[in-house]
Structure formats: structure tokens, C-alpha cells
Amino acid sequence: MHGGAGVGKSALAQSLSEKFQEKEQLAASFFFFRSDPSRNNGDHLIPTLVSQLVDTFEGIVPFVEDRIRKNRALFAKKYQIQIQELLVKPLLALKSKSWVNHPRLIVIDGLDECENPAVQRELLRVIAISIPHIPYPLRFFVTSRPEAHIMRVFNHDPDLQAITVHRYNLSDDPDKDMDIRKFLEKEFVEIRRVHSVGQHLPHAWPDRRAITSLVERSSGHFIYTSTVIRYIQSPRHRPDDRLEVILRLRPPQEGDRPYDQLDALYELVFKGVETRGQLEKICLVLGILYFQSKRVGLFTTLLHYTIEKLLEMKPGDLVLLLDPILSLVAIDGENVRILHKSLFDYFLDFTRGGHLPFDLARVHEVAATYILKQKIMKDIASAFLF
């Protein structure tokens, strides 16, 4: 399952793990996390999964211990050797026929949070290679942002092509707006119930227009709504006043940062851009998309070869340029579109995205230069024709 930044992949993986755990159908789980040294690389994945499988597959312990005794350096070996020695071979040795009652789901969340793209690709391959040899109907549920190198593995790697893979794009979920509306309505009911001034809020607070506005601004991403709710439900402030700040009906107080969590997400994505020059070009592209959205409405797509012409890029260069921020933008065939409506708010508020080279004047300059060059070239051609 893949989807843009903040769309709710980890929340869904956590809920799924909990539900399968209640049904005693969860075999193991691992949640990658970029800022945790024990969870931001691939070295702990297989040992962690095996340590949980030991608890769920009765009788497998002696076989795992036997493999470790025979190879003391096993945990320093390649991932392919680890999964074969610690998972596949012990399960084959177990030869149990009672697999119907065993847990079947292994959850691996946030593969993109693993710090090395090469390791991400390798882990997918070793899992794919091992699946046909596992004598139990285990299912691996993997979530990730749509990073280009991960998508290429699923699309083209022969090891992944050789097994059954069901793919789901959470960003394209047709029910996402309805789910976000339900989430908001539930949270506002809770705020009215538990907040110290909740009894003084109208029963119909907030009205449907306010909730609809929040749903539209979320662009189908739970990171926006969860950030907004966390800000509004502060026990030290009036929820109705804070909602008005979010709806831009009143300015925030000095030092108030309503979108801290969302800003941290955007900053993390842009930190992944390797050079300042690449970042400046990315901001030019986002500026072009911004003006396009203002002209014909947000989320109207723009052909990527049009952007390449404007920026005097070679065909295909735009895909390479935008690779680090594919969790914020989507390239669908020949089209490029923004996934987060709130991204432009981030750029246009100097206190939030002012450190990034998002310069609308520079976008105007680039567009004007392109138009002028095209006119000059046309005039030169006309001089030869007449």
C-alpha cells in the first residue's frame, strides 16, 4: 500500500495490526521510523520479525536456535541468508499441519523510512524470493511512500513479478474525504464533551461549512486534519477561537504555530533534496503549478513536457528532478499535480516556508523569458519566410 506523505498509511497499518492481534491472526510487525536508530535501517527487520514469530509458531524455537548455533555470525550475514536461515528453514523443519490456526499477517510499515534506498529494494527482493518457499500462507503487508525506486521494484523487478502482489494507492481512495469528515465530526464531539469550555460551545459547533472547508483543505491527507485537531483541542485555549485561526477568520497569536506537525513533514521531505540548485528548480516547478492552480482551479494537472519546455529541460528530466518529493506531487502519465493543497499555504507564509527558495517573481521571470524567446524565434523564422 502506498500513498503520499501524511495520507494515513502508518495509522492504517497500526489499526490493522491491532485488529489482527485481537483475532490472533497477526504473525509479526515492524514499523520503520527515520529518527530511531533501531528502526531506520534494515538490520533489525528480520531478527525482529523472527523474534515475534517464535512466540506465534509453537515448536519453532529449537529449529531457530539450531540455525543460530550453527552460524554464530548469522546476524551479520546478508538479508537473504538471514531470512532463509531464521525463517524459511525453521518453518520447513517444523512440518506442522495445523497452519490453519496460525497467524497469517506480517505488517511492515514505512519502508521508505529505512535510510538506505538500496536496502529498501533489497528487503523487498529477499521477501519476494522467500515467499514461494514458506510452507505456511503468510501474507506480507508493506506500506511506503511512492518513492520512485520502490515503485520501480514493484513494476519491473522479476522477483516481485514472480509472486502475487496486490497494490493499493491510498492517495486515490474514493472514500478518503468521507473518512476525514467522519474523523473531524467525531473529534469535535469529543472536544465539546471533554474540554473545559466545551459546555459553553453550541451543540452544532462547528457548522457544516467549517467542516467542509477543513475536508477540502486536507486534500485527503490525515496529517492535515490531525494537526488541526491537535491545535484546536489545546486545553489552554478556547477551541472556537483556535478554529477561527485555522479558518483564517482571525490571526494567530504571537509565537503561535498552528501547523507545527505539518510543517515538520514538509521540512523532512525537502531535506531529502540533495543540492540547493535542485531545490531551486523544484520550487520553480511548484511555482508554475501554483499559478496554474490559480488560473484554472486547484489540482488541475499540467503536462510535464510543458514544464520542461518552460525550464529548458531535456525530456524526462522533470521526473528525475521531482523524485525526492514524490510524496507531495504526483506524476500521472504525462501530467504533474500537487497532492497537498496546504503545501502552497506553507510556501506563502514566510514564518513557515520562508527558508525555502520559493520565489513567484522568479517564476514570472522564467515564463516571460520563455515567451520572449519563442516570439524572437518566430520573428526570425518569419524573416526567412517572407
C-alpha beads as a LAMMPS data file, in Angstrom:
LAMMPS data file: protein, C-alpha beads

386 atoms
385 bonds

1 atom types
1 bond types

-500.0 500.0 xlo xhi
-500.0 500.0 ylo yhi
-500.0 500.0 zlo zhi

Masses

1 110.0

Atoms # bond

1 1 1 0.000 0.000 0.000
2 1 1 1.457 3.331 -0.987
3 1 1 0.380 6.947 -0.721
4 1 1 1.628 10.486 -0.297
5 1 1 3.121 11.946 2.854
6 1 1 0.595 12.198 5.662
7 1 1 -2.171 10.280 3.912
8 1 1 -2.547 7.915 6.893
9 1 1 -0.539 4.825 5.926
10 1 1 1.032 4.280 9.358
11 1 1 -2.242 4.901 11.183
12 1 1 -3.926 2.314 8.993
13 1 1 -1.058 -0.162 9.459
14 1 1 -1.273 0.296 13.238
15 1 1 -5.048 -0.198 13.269
16 1 1 -4.742 -3.251 11.046
17 1 1 -2.067 -4.740 13.326
18 1 1 -4.234 -4.204 16.387
19 1 1 -7.321 -5.761 14.782
20 1 1 -5.384 -8.814 13.590
21 1 1 -3.740 -9.101 17.002
22 1 1 -7.181 -9.227 18.632
23 1 1 -8.147 -12.035 16.248
24 1 1 -4.834 -13.811 16.928
25 1 1 -4.014 -13.534 13.232
26 1 1 -1.033 -11.191 13.461
27 1 1 2.203 -13.100 12.959
28 1 1 4.613 -10.156 13.341
29 1 1 5.028 -6.450 12.684
30 1 1 7.791 -3.898 12.202
31 1 1 7.393 -0.124 11.958
32 1 1 10.288 1.732 10.359
33 1 1 10.940 5.204 11.791
34 1 1 13.505 7.561 10.319
35 1 1 14.684 9.208 13.558
36 1 1 15.028 5.979 15.584
37 1 1 18.443 4.272 15.107
38 1 1 16.900 0.898 15.899
39 1 1 14.181 1.345 13.294
40 1 1 15.716 3.382 10.466
41 1 1 17.772 0.636 8.810
42 1 1 17.209 -2.899 7.591
43 1 1 19.468 -4.650 10.087
44 1 1 16.761 -5.136 12.708
45 1 1 13.864 -6.113 10.443
46 1 1 14.377 -9.855 10.012
47 1 1 15.600 -10.575 13.595
48 1 1 12.622 -8.629 14.975
49 1 1 10.101 -10.462 12.810
50 1 1 11.635 -13.829 13.721
51 1 1 11.606 -12.999 17.450
52 1 1 7.848 -12.395 17.177
53 1 1 7.245 -15.470 15.028
54 1 1 8.900 -17.570 17.726
55 1 1 6.027 -16.580 20.010
56 1 1 3.336 -17.296 17.422
57 1 1 4.564 -20.561 15.888
58 1 1 4.630 -23.158 18.654
59 1 1 7.548 -25.544 18.393
60 1 1 9.717 -23.424 16.106
61 1 1 12.156 -22.291 18.847
62 1 1 14.512 -25.324 18.700
63 1 1 14.896 -25.001 14.945
64 1 1 15.722 -21.265 15.154
65 1 1 18.200 -21.883 17.981
66 1 1 19.813 -24.672 15.953
67 1 1 20.390 -22.364 12.974
68 1 1 21.962 -19.717 15.265
69 1 1 24.235 -22.255 16.994
70 1 1 25.485 -23.484 13.656
71 1 1 26.199 -19.947 12.450
72 1 1 27.125 -17.517 15.236
73 1 1 27.733 -14.737 12.719
74 1 1 24.282 -15.144 11.190
75 1 1 23.016 -11.676 12.177
76 1 1 25.898 -10.080 10.293
77 1 1 25.121 -12.014 7.119
78 1 1 23.229 -10.743 4.084
79 1 1 19.480 -10.344 4.465
80 1 1 18.821 -13.189 2.030
81 1 1 20.822 -15.588 4.216
82 1 1 19.148 -14.330 7.399
83 1 1 15.610 -14.834 6.140
84 1 1 16.448 -18.282 4.778
85 1 1 18.196 -19.473 7.946
86 1 1 15.951 -17.835 10.545
87 1 1 12.553 -18.008 8.885
88 1 1 12.255 -20.316 5.871
89 1 1 14.309 -23.295 7.069
90 1 1 12.833 -23.389 10.623
91 1 1 9.307 -23.286 9.188
92 1 1 10.159 -26.088 6.768
93 1 1 11.614 -28.114 9.643
94 1 1 8.522 -27.545 11.762
95 1 1 6.341 -29.537 9.320
96 1 1 3.206 -28.705 11.252
97 1 1 -0.157 -29.338 9.635
98 1 1 -2.020 -27.036 11.988
99 1 1 -1.203 -23.887 9.990
100 1 1 -4.904 -23.045 9.683
101 1 1 -4.881 -21.794 13.279
102 1 1 -1.634 -19.850 12.943
103 1 1 -1.364 -16.070 12.474
104 1 1 -1.071 -15.158 8.818
105 1 1 -0.247 -11.437 8.560
106 1 1 3.173 -9.764 8.751
107 1 1 2.994 -5.951 8.745
108 1 1 5.981 -3.889 7.588
109 1 1 5.184 -0.192 7.781
110 1 1 7.063 2.795 6.381
111 1 1 9.628 1.060 4.192
112 1 1 10.625 4.495 2.853
113 1 1 11.700 5.428 6.415
114 1 1 14.581 2.962 6.045
115 1 1 17.505 5.294 5.425
116 1 1 19.153 3.487 2.503
117 1 1 17.195 3.132 -0.779
118 1 1 19.397 0.196 -1.808
119 1 1 18.436 -1.605 1.417
120 1 1 14.755 -0.872 0.761
121 1 1 14.996 -2.541 -2.635
122 1 1 16.959 -5.486 -1.251
123 1 1 14.456 -6.155 1.527
124 1 1 11.605 -6.276 -0.970
125 1 1 13.531 -8.709 -3.141
126 1 1 14.534 -11.095 -0.326
127 1 1 10.951 -11.224 0.923
128 1 1 9.711 -11.904 -2.608
129 1 1 12.300 -14.652 -3.138
130 1 1 11.413 -16.307 0.182
131 1 1 7.622 -16.288 -0.133
132 1 1 7.351 -19.299 -2.525
133 1 1 9.420 -21.411 -0.084
134 1 1 7.459 -20.612 3.086
135 1 1 5.219 -23.614 3.840
136 1 1 2.532 -21.518 5.528
137 1 1 0.127 -18.991 3.952
138 1 1 1.807 -15.924 5.415
139 1 1 0.863 -12.571 3.909
140 1 1 3.183 -9.562 3.951
141 1 1 1.530 -6.147 4.189
142 1 1 4.034 -3.418 3.261
143 1 1 3.390 0.331 3.310
144 1 1 5.520 3.073 1.813
145 1 1 5.505 6.459 0.194
146 1 1 5.548 6.218 -3.616
147 1 1 9.309 6.653 -3.879
148 1 1 10.409 6.134 -7.480
149 1 1 12.967 3.417 -6.720
150 1 1 10.426 1.442 -4.678
151 1 1 7.788 1.731 -7.396
152 1 1 10.305 0.554 -9.989
153 1 1 10.975 -2.598 -7.965
154 1 1 7.263 -3.428 -7.875
155 1 1 6.831 -2.573 -11.551
156 1 1 9.881 -4.225 -13.076
157 1 1 11.842 -6.488 -10.714
158 1 1 11.499 -10.149 -11.824
159 1 1 11.439 -11.416 -8.223
160 1 1 8.392 -9.264 -7.463
161 1 1 6.791 -10.190 -10.783
162 1 1 7.085 -13.888 -9.884
163 1 1 4.770 -13.635 -6.846
164 1 1 1.232 -12.380 -6.327
165 1 1 1.251 -8.715 -5.335
166 1 1 -1.866 -6.656 -4.703
167 1 1 -1.191 -2.907 -4.830
168 1 1 -3.334 -0.155 -3.368
169 1 1 -2.830 3.584 -3.711
170 1 1 -4.237 5.133 -0.553
171 1 1 -3.985 8.619 -2.101
172 1 1 -6.600 7.564 -4.667
173 1 1 -9.044 6.155 -2.120
174 1 1 -12.501 7.341 -3.292
175 1 1 -13.772 7.378 0.319
176 1 1 -10.962 9.472 1.787
177 1 1 -12.978 12.723 2.054
178 1 1 -15.853 10.898 3.731
179 1 1 -13.453 9.216 6.168
180 1 1 -11.849 12.558 7.031
181 1 1 -15.263 14.150 7.578
182 1 1 -16.210 11.330 9.972
183 1 1 -12.915 11.764 11.806
184 1 1 -13.462 15.515 12.201
185 1 1 -17.057 15.141 13.362
186 1 1 -16.028 12.538 15.943
187 1 1 -13.155 14.700 17.237
188 1 1 -15.308 17.825 17.531
189 1 1 -17.892 15.868 19.518
190 1 1 -15.090 14.765 21.838
191 1 1 -13.816 18.358 22.207
192 1 1 -17.294 19.562 23.183
193 1 1 -17.512 16.695 25.687
194 1 1 -14.158 16.924 27.491
195 1 1 -12.846 20.480 27.006
196 1 1 -13.236 22.818 29.975
197 1 1 -15.285 25.258 27.872
198 1 1 -16.997 22.534 25.860
199 1 1 -20.334 23.010 27.640
200 1 1 -20.348 26.624 26.504
201 1 1 -19.970 25.732 22.838
202 1 1 -23.093 25.409 20.667
203 1 1 -24.270 21.857 20.082
204 1 1 -23.946 22.452 16.323
205 1 1 -20.373 23.773 16.634
206 1 1 -18.681 23.803 14.262
207 1 1 -21.187 24.230 11.439
208 1 1 -21.105 22.091 8.311
209 1 1 -19.434 24.821 6.246
210 1 1 -16.465 24.876 8.592
211 1 1 -16.083 21.092 8.476
212 1 1 -16.430 21.093 4.687
213 1 1 -13.698 23.715 4.462
214 1 1 -11.384 21.580 6.609
215 1 1 -12.108 18.495 4.488
216 1 1 -11.256 20.411 1.307
217 1 1 -8.034 21.763 2.789
218 1 1 -6.943 18.308 3.912
219 1 1 -6.733 17.083 0.271
220 1 1 -7.441 13.607 1.576
221 1 1 -4.457 13.614 3.964
222 1 1 -4.994 12.824 7.627
223 1 1 -1.792 14.645 8.588
224 1 1 -3.588 17.953 7.990
225 1 1 -6.701 17.062 9.969
226 1 1 -4.784 15.511 12.858
227 1 1 -2.567 18.612 13.054
228 1 1 -5.591 20.906 13.047
229 1 1 -7.426 18.894 15.713
230 1 1 -4.336 18.774 17.938
231 1 1 -4.138 22.582 17.706
232 1 1 -7.851 23.190 18.310
233 1 1 -8.196 20.823 21.294
234 1 1 -5.474 22.544 23.339
235 1 1 -6.748 22.643 26.953
236 1 1 -5.170 26.079 27.461
237 1 1 -7.142 27.838 24.719
238 1 1 -10.710 28.210 23.508
239 1 1 -11.416 25.669 20.741
240 1 1 -13.730 28.049 18.869
241 1 1 -11.054 30.772 18.813
242 1 1 -8.461 28.334 17.518
243 1 1 -10.797 27.039 14.824
244 1 1 -11.211 30.622 13.620
245 1 1 -7.419 30.867 13.346
246 1 1 -7.382 27.759 11.158
247 1 1 -10.225 29.141 9.025
248 1 1 -8.311 32.449 8.787
249 1 1 -11.113 34.386 10.461
250 1 1 -8.615 35.754 12.980
251 1 1 -4.797 35.955 13.068
252 1 1 -2.806 33.592 15.316
253 1 1 -1.298 34.989 18.493
254 1 1 2.371 35.917 18.520
255 1 1 4.515 32.780 18.643
256 1 1 1.531 30.581 17.835
257 1 1 2.325 27.812 15.301
258 1 1 -0.885 26.003 14.334
259 1 1 0.749 23.747 11.738
260 1 1 3.898 22.572 13.518
261 1 1 3.387 18.880 12.767
262 1 1 2.521 19.501 9.120
263 1 1 5.480 21.854 8.676
264 1 1 7.799 19.219 10.134
265 1 1 6.569 16.781 7.487
266 1 1 7.204 19.245 4.649
267 1 1 10.635 20.140 6.013
268 1 1 11.567 16.455 6.225
269 1 1 10.629 15.935 2.572
270 1 1 12.581 18.953 1.336
271 1 1 15.622 17.953 3.376
272 1 1 15.816 14.931 1.099
273 1 1 16.710 17.157 -1.858
274 1 1 20.432 16.757 -2.423
275 1 1 21.552 20.193 -3.692
276 1 1 20.465 23.804 -3.432
277 1 1 20.294 24.025 -7.220
278 1 1 17.907 21.081 -7.386
279 1 1 15.792 22.609 -4.622
280 1 1 15.562 25.914 -6.515
281 1 1 14.402 24.112 -9.664
282 1 1 11.848 22.114 -7.676
283 1 1 10.492 25.363 -6.225
284 1 1 10.234 26.799 -9.754
285 1 1 8.136 23.789 -10.768
286 1 1 5.922 24.207 -7.704
287 1 1 5.576 27.907 -8.521
288 1 1 4.416 27.061 -12.041
289 1 1 1.857 24.634 -10.588
290 1 1 0.748 27.323 -8.149
291 1 1 -0.006 29.819 -10.931
292 1 1 -1.726 27.070 -12.914
293 1 1 -3.944 26.313 -9.921
294 1 1 -4.868 29.978 -9.517
295 1 1 -5.737 30.245 -13.201
296 1 1 -7.984 27.233 -13.624
297 1 1 -8.578 25.844 -10.137
298 1 1 -6.531 23.778 -7.753
299 1 1 -5.410 20.293 -8.739
300 1 1 -5.780 20.976 -12.449
301 1 1 -2.969 18.961 -13.953
302 1 1 -0.191 20.360 -16.105
303 1 1 1.633 18.400 -18.784
304 1 1 5.173 17.690 -17.656
305 1 1 6.631 18.425 -21.093
306 1 1 5.138 21.942 -20.822
307 1 1 7.089 22.482 -17.603
308 1 1 10.225 21.019 -19.216
309 1 1 9.925 23.491 -22.065
310 1 1 9.476 26.425 -19.693
311 1 1 12.581 25.431 -17.737
312 1 1 14.572 24.398 -20.833
313 1 1 14.961 20.838 -19.596
314 1 1 15.543 17.684 -21.591
315 1 1 12.651 15.217 -21.976
316 1 1 12.453 13.076 -18.843
317 1 1 14.437 15.498 -16.660
318 1 1 11.339 16.546 -14.709
319 1 1 10.732 13.015 -13.431
320 1 1 14.304 12.887 -12.128
321 1 1 14.041 16.370 -10.613
322 1 1 10.840 15.653 -8.670
323 1 1 11.912 12.215 -7.444
324 1 1 12.737 13.443 -3.876
325 1 1 9.255 14.976 -3.391
326 1 1 7.011 12.328 -4.960
327 1 1 5.156 12.127 -1.650
328 1 1 3.949 15.711 -2.244
329 1 1 3.371 15.675 -6.001
330 1 1 2.147 13.020 -8.410
331 1 1 3.290 12.322 -11.953
332 1 1 0.422 10.508 -13.650
333 1 1 1.456 9.629 -17.163
334 1 1 2.146 12.991 -18.793
335 1 1 0.594 15.062 -16.008
336 1 1 2.018 16.618 -12.844
337 1 1 -0.224 17.573 -9.929
338 1 1 0.038 18.701 -6.318
339 1 1 -1.185 16.233 -3.684
340 1 1 -1.373 18.674 -0.748
341 1 1 -3.475 21.829 -1.041
342 1 1 -1.878 23.112 2.164
343 1 1 1.597 22.992 0.574
344 1 1 1.051 26.389 -1.067
345 1 1 -0.087 27.860 2.264
346 1 1 3.212 26.632 3.699
347 1 1 5.246 28.334 0.990
348 1 1 3.319 31.613 1.031
349 1 1 3.584 32.056 4.813
350 1 1 7.099 33.417 5.383
351 1 1 7.098 32.264 9.017
352 1 1 6.650 28.669 7.832
353 1 1 8.345 28.085 4.487
354 1 1 10.289 31.313 4.173
355 1 1 13.638 29.492 4.331
356 1 1 12.928 27.736 1.022
357 1 1 13.662 29.367 -2.373
358 1 1 10.008 29.585 -3.433
359 1 1 10.070 32.808 -5.479
360 1 1 6.971 33.667 -7.522
361 1 1 8.740 36.654 -9.095
362 1 1 11.361 34.241 -10.417
363 1 1 8.579 32.072 -11.874
364 1 1 7.187 35.122 -13.688
365 1 1 10.674 35.888 -14.990
366 1 1 11.191 32.361 -16.313
367 1 1 7.790 32.342 -18.034
368 1 1 8.336 35.799 -19.560
369 1 1 11.809 34.820 -20.811
370 1 1 10.422 31.687 -22.443
371 1 1 7.594 33.604 -24.142
372 1 1 10.013 36.295 -25.346
373 1 1 12.408 33.699 -26.773
374 1 1 9.591 31.975 -28.581
375 1 1 8.471 35.287 -30.095
376 1 1 12.011 36.186 -31.204
377 1 1 12.476 32.756 -32.799
378 1 1 9.161 33.119 -34.566
379 1 1 10.112 36.578 -35.841
380 1 1 13.474 35.251 -37.132
381 1 1 11.711 32.393 -38.896
382 1 1 9.252 34.866 -40.438
383 1 1 12.120 36.967 -41.774
384 1 1 13.393 33.959 -43.746
385 1 1 9.936 33.042 -44.992
386 1 1 8.914 36.445 -46.356

Bonds

1 1 1 2
2 1 2 3
3 1 3 4
4 1 4 5
5 1 5 6
6 1 6 7
7 1 7 8
8 1 8 9
9 1 9 10
10 1 10 11
11 1 11 12
12 1 12 13
13 1 13 14
14 1 14 15
15 1 15 16
16 1 16 17
17 1 17 18
18 1 18 19
19 1 19 20
20 1 20 21
21 1 21 22
22 1 22 23
23 1 23 24
24 1 24 25
25 1 25 26
26 1 26 27
27 1 27 28
28 1 28 29
29 1 29 30
30 1 30 31
31 1 31 32
32 1 32 33
33 1 33 34
34 1 34 35
35 1 35 36
36 1 36 37
37 1 37 38
38 1 38 39
39 1 39 40
40 1 40 41
41 1 41 42
42 1 42 43
43 1 43 44
44 1 44 45
45 1 45 46
46 1 46 47
47 1 47 48
48 1 48 49
49 1 49 50
50 1 50 51
51 1 51 52
52 1 52 53
53 1 53 54
54 1 54 55
55 1 55 56
56 1 56 57
57 1 57 58
58 1 58 59
59 1 59 60
60 1 60 61
61 1 61 62
62 1 62 63
63 1 63 64
64 1 64 65
65 1 65 66
66 1 66 67
67 1 67 68
68 1 68 69
69 1 69 70
70 1 70 71
71 1 71 72
72 1 72 73
73 1 73 74
74 1 74 75
75 1 75 76
76 1 76 77
77 1 77 78
78 1 78 79
79 1 79 80
80 1 80 81
81 1 81 82
82 1 82 83
83 1 83 84
84 1 84 85
85 1 85 86
86 1 86 87
87 1 87 88
88 1 88 89
89 1 89 90
90 1 90 91
91 1 91 92
92 1 92 93
93 1 93 94
94 1 94 95
95 1 95 96
96 1 96 97
97 1 97 98
98 1 98 99
99 1 99 100
100 1 100 101
101 1 101 102
102 1 102 103
103 1 103 104
104 1 104 105
105 1 105 106
106 1 106 107
107 1 107 108
108 1 108 109
109 1 109 110
110 1 110 111
111 1 111 112
112 1 112 113
113 1 113 114
114 1 114 115
115 1 115 116
116 1 116 117
117 1 117 118
118 1 118 119
119 1 119 120
120 1 120 121
121 1 121 122
122 1 122 123
123 1 123 124
124 1 124 125
125 1 125 126
126 1 126 127
127 1 127 128
128 1 128 129
129 1 129 130
130 1 130 131
131 1 131 132
132 1 132 133
133 1 133 134
134 1 134 135
135 1 135 136
136 1 136 137
137 1 137 138
138 1 138 139
139 1 139 140
140 1 140 141
141 1 141 142
142 1 142 143
143 1 143 144
144 1 144 145
145 1 145 146
146 1 146 147
147 1 147 148
148 1 148 149
149 1 149 150
150 1 150 151
151 1 151 152
152 1 152 153
153 1 153 154
154 1 154 155
155 1 155 156
156 1 156 157
157 1 157 158
158 1 158 159
159 1 159 160
160 1 160 161
161 1 161 162
162 1 162 163
163 1 163 164
164 1 164 165
165 1 165 166
166 1 166 167
167 1 167 168
168 1 168 169
169 1 169 170
170 1 170 171
171 1 171 172
172 1 172 173
173 1 173 174
174 1 174 175
175 1 175 176
176 1 176 177
177 1 177 178
178 1 178 179
179 1 179 180
180 1 180 181
181 1 181 182
182 1 182 183
183 1 183 184
184 1 184 185
185 1 185 186
186 1 186 187
187 1 187 188
188 1 188 189
189 1 189 190
190 1 190 191
191 1 191 192
192 1 192 193
193 1 193 194
194 1 194 195
195 1 195 196
196 1 196 197
197 1 197 198
198 1 198 199
199 1 199 200
200 1 200 201
201 1 201 202
202 1 202 203
203 1 203 204
204 1 204 205
205 1 205 206
206 1 206 207
207 1 207 208
208 1 208 209
209 1 209 210
210 1 210 211
211 1 211 212
212 1 212 213
213 1 213 214
214 1 214 215
215 1 215 216
216 1 216 217
217 1 217 218
218 1 218 219
219 1 219 220
220 1 220 221
221 1 221 222
222 1 222 223
223 1 223 224
224 1 224 225
225 1 225 226
226 1 226 227
227 1 227 228
228 1 228 229
229 1 229 230
230 1 230 231
231 1 231 232
232 1 232 233
233 1 233 234
234 1 234 235
235 1 235 236
236 1 236 237
237 1 237 238
238 1 238 239
239 1 239 240
240 1 240 241
241 1 241 242
242 1 242 243
243 1 243 244
244 1 244 245
245 1 245 246
246 1 246 247
247 1 247 248
248 1 248 249
249 1 249 250
250 1 250 251
251 1 251 252
252 1 252 253
253 1 253 254
254 1 254 255
255 1 255 256
256 1 256 257
257 1 257 258
258 1 258 259
259 1 259 260
260 1 260 261
261 1 261 262
262 1 262 263
263 1 263 264
264 1 264 265
265 1 265 266
266 1 266 267
267 1 267 268
268 1 268 269
269 1 269 270
270 1 270 271
271 1 271 272
272 1 272 273
273 1 273 274
274 1 274 275
275 1 275 276
276 1 276 277
277 1 277 278
278 1 278 279
279 1 279 280
280 1 280 281
281 1 281 282
282 1 282 283
283 1 283 284
284 1 284 285
285 1 285 286
286 1 286 287
287 1 287 288
288 1 288 289
289 1 289 290
290 1 290 291
291 1 291 292
292 1 292 293
293 1 293 294
294 1 294 295
295 1 295 296
296 1 296 297
297 1 297 298
298 1 298 299
299 1 299 300
300 1 300 301
301 1 301 302
302 1 302 303
303 1 303 304
304 1 304 305
305 1 305 306
306 1 306 307
307 1 307 308
308 1 308 309
309 1 309 310
310 1 310 311
311 1 311 312
312 1 312 313
313 1 313 314
314 1 314 315
315 1 315 316
316 1 316 317
317 1 317 318
318 1 318 319
319 1 319 320
320 1 320 321
321 1 321 322
322 1 322 323
323 1 323 324
324 1 324 325
325 1 325 326
326 1 326 327
327 1 327 328
328 1 328 329
329 1 329 330
330 1 330 331
331 1 331 332
332 1 332 333
333 1 333 334
334 1 334 335
335 1 335 336
336 1 336 337
337 1 337 338
338 1 338 339
339 1 339 340
340 1 340 341
341 1 341 342
342 1 342 343
343 1 343 344
344 1 344 345
345 1 345 346
346 1 346 347
347 1 347 348
348 1 348 349
349 1 349 350
350 1 350 351
351 1 351 352
352 1 352 353
353 1 353 354
354 1 354 355
355 1 355 356
356 1 356 357
357 1 357 358
358 1 358 359
359 1 359 360
360 1 360 361
361 1 361 362
362 1 362 363
363 1 363 364
364 1 364 365
365 1 365 366
366 1 366 367
367 1 367 368
368 1 368 369
369 1 369 370
370 1 370 371
371 1 371 372
372 1 372 373
373 1 373 374
374 1 374 375
375 1 375 376
376 1 376 377
377 1 377 378
378 1 378 379
379 1 379 380
380 1 380 381
381 1 381 382
382 1 382 383
383 1 383 384
384 1 384 385
385 1 385 386
